[in-house]
Amino acid sequence: MTAPAAPAVPVVPAAPAERVALRIRVTGVVQGVGFRPFVHRLAARHGLGGGVRNGSGDVRIDVEGPPAEVQAFLRALVAEAPPLARIEHLAAEPVPVAGVATFAIHPSEDESDRRQPVSPDVALCPACEAELFDPANRRYRYPFITCTDCGPRFTVIEAMPYDRERTSMRVFPQCADCLREYRTPGDRRYHSESNSCPACGPRVWLEAPESGTGGTGPGARTGDEAIASAARLLRAGLIIAVRGLGGFHLAVDATDEAAVRRLRRRKEREAKPLAVMVRTLEDARAIAQLTPAEETLLTSRERPIVLVRRRPDAMLAPSVAPGLDTVGLMLAYTPLHHLLLEAADRPLVMTSGNRSEEPIATANAEARARLADIADAFLLHDREIV
């Protein structure tokens, strides 16, 4: 499969004037991918004035400056677009020069009759992963760390254009530190609509019989303590319902044959293979004989389940994939999964949070009701899945 061709770059009209101005419309997957901060940085680099805003069906840019710099801006707009962006069409038309010297990100425009492609959820990026495990970072071990290059998009967006007030993150007002990042050009979290931290963002908690909550709400175990407790339960052979990005997983120790069999019995999934999640590529190599192509797929930002050849000495329960020499393997793609796998220190079965043939549970109350006779405990969070 070949990548789509890059859109043609408009040519700046020849003009004897010292400055020209263009109105640019960009369509494609250009919201929720850090496109406006990218445009702002690009305009600053070329010394251009104007502004950028989200529309319901596109991104709109007004730009003015020396003709050569405007032309260079247009070329870079296509050639250097953020990795998550997909520009399908770019159009530009001359407009009168307004004498604007600075560049700004303007409020979005909502047009109910237009449609806009929505960015998919994206796996944790290397920069956020480094911060997640850095004791000196203020987001150390924060299970909802994200930036403009990674994190939830599709599963938090309620409407376009993409702004925080039209996502399930709107109930988490940013603290002063997060707001400073959000408003600082050049910061990786500049206009990151899912930006948050332990002081102002979503939280995670564990509901288990021993917590005394009876499955009715958050117990004493929250944050890192909740994740550590969930890992201990997994190592003890229990089944945990884990709320992820787009719904629930049912997790169990993939090296524990009795636990895997118990999951199959409760989930009513007799023989179909179960997917296994590990944290790192090194962990994956301990389980499977990986080709370079498989390693590329496993580490891609989509983090798909890849069918790989199982190593004969892999410490996996036979019931994970009965009678097969292959296993469906995936790498952790959310900070919560990274933290849970690190604490459990073993591969985990991560299968859909449902009984066979039923839809996957997404809401906390729904999971408590539908998965109560499958899961022994629930690792929950309060960022709603849209």
N, C-alpha and C positions, 0 to 999 in steps of 0.2 A: 504494500500500500504506500503510495507516494504522498508527500505532504502537499497541501493545497498551495497553488502558486501565490506569491506575494502580490498584493494589489499594486497597480501602477502608481507611481509617484507623480502628482501634478507638477507641471512646470510653472514657475513663477513668471508672470508676464514681464517681458522686457519693459523697463521704464527708466527714463532719465532721472526720475526723482530719487532722493537719498533714502526714502522710506516707502515701503509698500505695505498693504494690509490685506489679509485673507480671512475669510470665514471658512472653517474646515468642519466637515462632518465625517465621523468615523463610525462604521457599523461592524458588527461581529460580536465576539465575546470580549467586550471592552469595559465591563463594569464588574466590580468585585475582584479585580485582578491587579490592583495598584496602578491603573492606567492614568488617572488624574495626577497623582503625585509624580509619576514618570514624566508626564507632559510639563508639569511645573518645573521640574529639574532641568528638562531639556530646553525650555524657554530661557531659563536663567543662564544656562551654559552659552547660549547664543545671543544673550543680551537683548531679548525680545520683550515687548509689552503685550498685554492682552489678558485673556482669561480662558478657563476651561470649566465646563459644567456637564453633568449627566442629564440626558433627556430620557424619555421612556423608551426610545428606540435607537439611541445612538449616544455618542459623546461629541460635544460641540466645542470647537476651539476658535477663538478670535486671536489673531497674532499679527503683530506689525513690527517692522524694523528694516534694516538694510536688506536689499533684495538677495544678496548672496547668503546672508545668515538665515533668512526665511527659507530659501531653497535647501540649505543644509539641514534646517529643522525638519522639513518635510521628509527628506531622505532618512534621517535618523528616526523619525516617528515610526517608519516601517521597519527599518533594519535593526533597531534596538528595542523594540517593544518588549514589555515584561514577558517572562517565560510562560505565564498563564494566559496571556492575551492571544486572541486569534482575530486579526483584522481581515474582514471580508471585503470591505469597500472603503475607499477614501476619496472624498470629493472636496474641491476647494474653489472658491469664487472670490474675485477681487472685491473689496469694499473700500469706502473712503478711509483715508488715514485719520485717526482720531487723536493722535499725539499722546497715546498712553505709554508711559515709560516703564511701568511695573506689570508683573503678571500675577494673577490671583486665581484661586479655585472658588467658583461662584456656587450659590445654592442650586440644587437640581430643579428641573422642570418636569412636571408630571403631565403626561398626555395619555388619557385613558384609551385612545383609539390606536395606540402603537404598541408593538411587541418588541421585546429585547431578549436575546439569548442570555441565559443565566449561567454563570460559571459553576462548574462542579466543585464539590468538596475536594480539598487537596491535602495530601499527607504532610505531616510535620516537616518543615524545611531544616537543613543542616544548621542554620544559624540559631533557630529556636531550640533545636535539640541540644546544642551546646549550652545555651542559657539554662535549659531545663535541669541540666546536671552540673551546673556551676554554683557552688555554695556561696560565691560572692555576688551572684545576681539576685535582684529582688524578685524574680520569678522562679527562683530555684524550687524545683519539684511542684510547680503550679500546673495542675492537670488540664488547664485551658489556655496555655500559652499559644499565641498566634501572631502573625504579622501580615503585611500585604502580600507575601509570597506563599502563604500556606493557611490551612485551617478550614473551618466550615464556610460554605457559601450557599449552595443549593438548599441545604437543610435548615438554614436560618432565615432566608429571604422570604418575606411575605408578599412583597410587591416591588415593582421597579418604578422609578430608577433606584439604584442601590445606595441607600443611605441607612445609617443606624436606626433611625426612627421607623423604618419599614422592615426591620428584622426582629427576631426574638431576643436580640441583645439590647433592645431599647429599655428593658426593665432594669438594666445594670448601668446606672450613670457612672461615667468615668471619674476616677479620683483625680486630684491635682497632678500627680505624676504622670498618669496615663494621658490626661488631657494635654499636658505639655508635649508629650511625644506626638500625639495626634495632630497638634498644630505646628510642629516644627519641620519645615522643609528639609529634606536630606535625611531625616530619621526614617528607619525602616518601618516604623509604624505611623508615618504621616498619612492621615486619612485612612487608617486601617479600621474599618467599621466594626470589626469584632474584637478590637483592642480591649484588654482588661488585665487585672492582676489580682493577687490574693486579697487586696484591700477593697476591691470594688466589683469583682467579677463573680461568675457562677461558682458554686461550691459542690463538692462531692461528699457523699456520706454512705455508710453501710447500714443496712437493715438486716438483722439476723436474729434468730430466736434468743441468743445469749445477750443481745443488747437490751432486751426488755421492751422493745417498741411494738412488738406484735404485728409488725408490718403496716403500721399506720402513719409513720412519719420518721423524720431523721432522729437517730439515736445519738448516743454520746460519741460514737466514732465518726469523725469528720476529717476531711483533708487527708494528709499523709497517713494518719493513724487508721483511717478507714481503708486505705489501699493496702497497708501492711496487714491489717486484720483479714482482709479478703484473701490476700496471698497465703496467709497461714491456713485459712479454711480450705483453699485449693490444695495445698500440700497435704492436708488431712483427708483428701478424697471427696470433699463436698463439691456441689455444683453451684456456681455463682451466675446470676443473671446480671450482665454488665450493660449499662446504658451507654451506647456509643454515639457516633455522629448521626446516623440515619435510623437507628433503631437499636434493639437489644440483641446482644449475643448471649449464648449459654456457654460458659467457660468451665473447663475441667482439666485436671492434670493429664496431659497427653501421654505420660509415662505410666499411669496407674490403670492397669487393666480392669480392676473391679469398678473404679470410678467411671471409666468409659462405658462399660457395660450397663452400669446404672443409668447413665445419661441416655443411652440408646433405649432402654426399657421405658423410662419415663417420657421420653420425647416421641416414642413409638416410631423409631427409625431403626429398622432391624439390621440392614446390611449396607445401606448406601454409605460411601466413604465420608469421613468427617474432615473438615479443613483444620489445619494446624497453624498457629501463629507463633513466631519467634521475634525477638527484638532486633537482632542484627544479622548482617550477612554471614558473619562468622558462625552464629548459632545455626543458620540455615545450612551452612556447609557441613556441620556436624551431623545433620540429619540426612542430607541428600547429596548425590553426585551431580553437581551443577555445571552446566555448560555456560560459556560467556553470555549467550543470548538469554538464558534463564536468569542469570544474575542481573542483567540489564532490566529485564521485566520486573523482577522482584523489587528492585530499588527505584523503579520509576515512580513519579509522583502520584500515579493512580493506585499503586500498591495492590495489584490484582492477585488473586489466588492462582498460582502457577503449578501445573501438574509436573512433578519432578520424580526422578528415579531415586528411590529410598536406598540409603546405605545399608548393607547387611548388618552392620553393628549399631544401627541407630536405636537409641533408647526410646522407642515408641511402643505403646501398647498395641498388640496385634489387632484389637478390635477397632482401631482408628480407621484402617482400610483393610478389611478382612480379605485374605487371599490375594492381595495385590502387592506388586513390588514398586508401586508408585504411591505418592502421597500429594495431596493438595496443600501447598505451603504458601504462606504470606508473611510479610514483615509488618510489624507494628506501624500504624499510620496516624494515630492520635497520641498526644502526650499522656493521656490516661492509660492507654495500652502499654506505652513504653514503661511507665512507672509500675504498672501491675506485673508485667513480665520480669522487670528487674527484681522486684520484691519476691516473686514466686521462684525465680532462678531455675526455670525449666520450661520446655515448650508447653503450650496450652492449646487444647481443642477450643476453637472459636466457631461455633455453629449458630445458625439463625435462632433468634429468640422466639420460638413458636413450637407448637406441636405440629407434626408432619401434616402437610396440606393446608395449614392455616396461615394467615398473613403474619408478618413479623410485628411484634409489639413495639410501640414507639413511646407511649406516655407512661409515666410512673404508675398511675392508678391502674391503667390497663395491664401493665406487666404484673403488678401485685395480684390482680384477679386471675389472669390467664396462665401465669407461670408459677403460681403458688404450689402446685403439686409436682412441679419439675425442679425448680430451684430451691436450694437450701438457704440462700441468702441473696440479697440484692445490693449491688453497688450502683447507686443512683446519683444523678445530678439534676440541677434546676435550670439548665439552659434548654428551653423547649425546642423540640424538633418540629419543623414546619413541613 
